[in-house]
């Protein structure tokens, strides 16, 4: 528990609010790419630890703060919907919206600390924090309950079927093939432990930064949960085929979470973050690292 990082998280949450949750996360992806490249080349991981995943742009701080601020603004009718994580919120000219972002930035820091340093959960700490923070914001500012409300007579789907199902399988399989076999190439070429260890972070960063196209209005899906977990599974198992398997599984599970926790709702609970923390648990358990940190 670092007091300076704790205080800094308030500012990080405000950054997420004034930029908007998704723009802040796109910057996280950009800094994750830069930090991973430096670390893979043998440099330090300061950019990764203190900027991309710290109190400045860490998803558990900036993105979570932006999500909560949007939920608050939606409740106050300052936004059309509390699910709007694309819009920068500074233009609302509402100080309390920014304060909510800052408060949830600090809350994210505390949850992250508790999950990692107190409970010692062997999972993706920003991911589990983003989900818990999003649920707190939903119950604090939302009105649609945990899984949303459907109109009378409306049939609810929990997974995409038909051509969409095959598209999701191909999406996950394609990304998993790329991550798994690039890892295999690196391993066969004798890449350093630092290079291989930071490869999943690079994959995450590329996928997160690709959301800039979503931000600008194109139909580009979220894929950072697929890229990170498929790369992580390949690296930890030492088997590139596990990248393919987990790429497909995370694509399908992410779709299930979208339809379960993020449809028919008036706040945002992040499906990729939910997928990431659950599957990080699974990968660590299946390949011998355990449920808790050693």
BELRA-V993251 format. One record per backbone hydrogen bond with DSSP energy under -1.0 kcal/mol. NH is the residue of the N-H (numbers start at 0). CO is the residue of the C=O. E is the energy in kcal/mol with one decimal. If there is no record, write none. Layout:
NH/CO/E + NH/CO/E
This chain:
5/1/-2.4 + 6/2/-2.3 + 7/3/-2.6 + 8/4/-1.5 + 9/6/-1.2 + 11/7/-2.3 + 12/8/-2.3 + 13/9/-1.7 + 14/10/-2.3 + 15/11/-2.1 + 16/12/-1.7 + 17/13/-3.1 + 18/14/-2.4 + 19/15/-1.4 + 21/84/-3.2 + 23/19/-2.1 + 24/20/-2.0 + 25/21/-2.4 + 26/22/-1.7 + 27/23/-1.6 + 28/24/-2.2 + 29/25/-2.0 + 30/26/-2.5 + 31/27/-2.3 + 32/28/-2.1 + 33/29/-2.1 + 34/30/-2.9 + 35/31/-2.5 + 36/32/-2.5 + 37/33/-2.0 + 38/34/-2.6 + 39/35/-3.0 + 40/36/-1.4 + 41/38/-1.4 + 42/37/-2.7 + 48/44/-2.8 + 49/45/-2.8 + 50/46/-1.2 + 51/46/-2.8 + 52/47/-2.0 + 56/50/-2.1 + 57/53/-1.6 + 60/57/-1.9 + 61/57/-2.3 + 63/58/-2.3 + 64/60/-1.9 + 65/61/-2.5 + 66/62/-2.5 + 67/63/-2.3 + 68/64/-2.4 + 69/65/-2.2 + 70/66/-2.1 + 71/67/-2.5 + 72/68/-2.6 + 73/69/-2.4 + 74/70/-2.0 + 75/71/-2.0 + 76/73/-1.2 + 77/72/-2.8 + 78/72/-1.2 + 83/80/-1.5 + 84/82/-1.2 + 88/16/-1.7 + 89/17/-1.2 + 91/88/-1.4 + 92/89/-1.8 + 97/93/-1.1 + 98/94/-2.2 + 99/95/-2.7 + 100/96/-1.7 + 101/97/-2.3 + 102/98/-2.9 + 103/99/-2.5 + 104/100/-1.6 + 105/101/-2.0 + 106/102/-2.5 + 107/103/-2.4 + 108/104/-1.8 + 109/105/-2.3 + 110/106/-2.7 + 111/107/-2.5 + 112/108/-2.3 + 113/109/-2.7 + 114/110/-2.8 + 115/111/-2.1 + 116/112/-2.6 + 117/112/-1.0 + 118/113/-3.1 + 120/114/-2.9 + 121/290/-2.8 + 122/120/-1.6 + 127/123/-2.3 + 128/124/-2.0 + 129/125/-2.5 + 130/126/-1.8 + 131/127/-2.2 + 132/128/-3.0 + 133/129/-2.3 + 134/130/-2.2 + 135/131/-2.3 + 136/132/-2.5 + 137/133/-2.1 + 138/134/-2.3 + 139/135/-2.0 + 140/136/-2.8 + 141/137/-2.1 + 148/263/-2.0 + 153/150/-2.3 + 163/160/-1.0 + 165/161/-1.4 + 166/162/-2.4 + 167/163/-2.1 + 168/164/-2.2 + 169/165/-2.5 + 170/166/-2.5 + 171/167/-2.7 + 172/168/-2.9 + 173/169/-2.7 + 174/170/-2.3 + 175/171/-2.5 + 176/172/-2.2 + 177/173/-2.1 + 178/174/-2.8 + 179/175/-2.5 + 180/176/-2.2 + 181/177/-1.9 + 182/178/-2.1 + 183/179/-1.7 + 184/180/-1.9 + 185/181/-2.4 + 186/182/-2.7 + 187/183/-2.6 + 188/184/-1.8 + 189/186/-1.3 + 190/185/-2.6 + 195/191/-2.4 + 196/192/-2.7 + 197/193/-1.7 + 201/197/-1.9 + 202/198/-2.3 + 203/199/-2.5 + 204/200/-2.7 + 205/201/-2.5 + 206/202/-2.1 + 207/203/-2.9 + 208/204/-2.7 + 209/205/-1.5 + 210/207/-1.4 + 211/208/-1.9 + 212/209/-1.7 + 214/210/-2.6 + 215/211/-1.3 + 216/213/-1.8 + 217/212/-2.5 + 219/217/-2.2 + 226/222/-2.8 + 227/223/-2.3 + 228/224/-1.6 + 229/225/-2.3 + 230/226/-1.9 + 231/227/-2.7 + 232/228/-2.9 + 233/229/-2.0 + 234/230/-2.5 + 235/231/-2.9 + 236/232/-2.1 + 237/233/-1.8 + 241/238/-1.4 + 243/239/-1.1 + 244/240/-2.5 + 245/241/-2.7 + 246/242/-1.6 + 247/243/-2.1 + 248/244/-2.3 + 249/245/-2.3 + 250/246/-1.7 + 251/247/-2.1 + 252/248/-2.7 + 253/249/-2.6 + 254/250/-1.5 + 255/251/-1.9 + 256/252/-2.3 + 257/253/-2.2 + 258/254/-1.9 + 259/255/-1.6 + 260/256/-3.0 + 261/257/-1.3 + 273/269/-1.9 + 274/270/-2.5 + 275/271/-2.8 + 276/272/-2.3 + 277/273/-1.8 + 278/274/-2.5 + 279/275/-2.0 + 280/276/-1.6 + 281/277/-1.9 + 282/278/-2.8 + 283/279/-2.4 + 284/280/-2.4 + 285/281/-3.1 + 286/282/-2.1 + 287/284/-1.1 + 288/283/-2.7 + 289/283/-1.6 + 292/119/-3.3
